[in-house]
């Protein structure tokens, strides 16, 4: 990306700070989960979040971590920063959806997010459905899981879906096209949850030395298409959820968090 274009792109992200003051500080909590159905889709973009069963391990919010505000805010920013047609419901809220891996509606979601993947516990039917979804062209982003134990657990679970002997997990190259879809992202940022950041006095590694290094990894199909994108030792989605909670947090983390998200989604939709 040429310097002038890159500066303009970054400036457009910075402008979001103005909107954050007006909108981002409004935290929205629906009375019930908005589960996807056959009638939920109208050819516009829907943020689809995977609802999964957590096993007797790990801590945190499981599938609902950062829900629903992260889903809402990213949908709005995507509509502002790109030409993607984002779906909205009457009243003006984005038509963000929750989908179970066994739901037929899964196949209407070109992109799904799986938050806090360290707690996931897939059964045989979920494994089969997720494998079918990914091999048919779907895209899964697993975010917000920290530490070596969480990584080992996630690798075991996703390995049930995509056996590593055929679909190995590899590091995302720094020059991968995904990192230049719209914004130039030199590296995946380490973004802590805002509570840890405040309590630690500005720290970013939530589990000390075990989480000091951020990993961006992927699994591709036989043609090189990215099926699974993994951001380990970082909480990208908290940068969307908490964009309006603290100005310093916004400028330090949300701007880069949105840049990553826009790049990832544009790549997923065009490959």
Secondary structure, 3 states (H helix, E strand, C coil): CCHHHHHHHHHHHHHHHHHHHHHHCCCCCCCCCCECCCCCCCCCECCEEEECCECCCCCCCHHHCCCCHHHHHHHHHHHHHCCCCECECCCCCECCEEEECCCHHHHHCCEEEEECHHHECCCHHHHHHHHHHHHCCCEEEEECCCCHHHHHHHHHHHHHHCCCCCCCCEECCCCCHHHHCCCCCCCCCCCCCHHHHHHCCCCCCCCHHHHCCCEEEEEECCCCCEEEEEEECCCHHHHHHCCCCCHHHHHHHHHHHHHHHHHHHHHHHHC
